[in-house]
Amino acid sequence: MPGDKSKRWSNAEARKVLTQYENDVQRIATRLRPAVSRGQAIDEDDLCAEGRLAVLEALESYQGFGVSERTWVNTRIRQRMIDAIRRLDIRTRDELRLAMRYASGQTESEEEAERGRAVAARQLFSLDCPGADGRPLMSRICDAQSPMPDDTAHRKEQRRRLIAAMETLTPRQRSVLKFRLFQGMSLREVGDQLDITESRASQLQKRAVERLTEAMQAQGIQE
């Protein structure tokens, strides 16, 4: 195993080594919990997932050099977890230091304290993060009555394509559909409105539906 850069873990091998180091992963994640609490975009479970990947990577690269395997693995676990925390923190290192001084009451002036307060409040939050009531933040910005942005955009695009498909119809075909669908007229009433027979109105409706369906399918619109 030492020095084998091309190693590919089987499921059984991976489970064995991950079980062996799971306590180390959990312990290091718990120690880094205060750092995690300053942001809200990553939680302890995420850190553990990062740590397990670090275990496999560390064992692939371990070559001894007077360092025990467990020390090497633990070092890599901790470093990968810290990297994950830093990737999801939108503040610079100087800003983090300022926020920590503010939190510990060690700012040197009122101006620095104000800047520290502002930096401490500027955090990246995950919408999956639970709020004070235990519910994900996503549940506070959407509800069953409010369509999701993707759904709204999809409907707008479908409507645009439907209008384009309607343009392929003749004026009389469009009129028949308008009277039938939007005004609820019978075929007889449509015929009277357009000064045609009921049978002709039925023919126009059938052809309009056929042409509209063809145009919609050509544009990728599902019926």
Helices and strands as residue ranges (DSSP letters): H 11-31, H 33-37, H 44-61, H 69-87, H 93-103, H 110-121, H 138-141, H 149-166, H 171-177, I 178-182, H 187-194, H 198-218
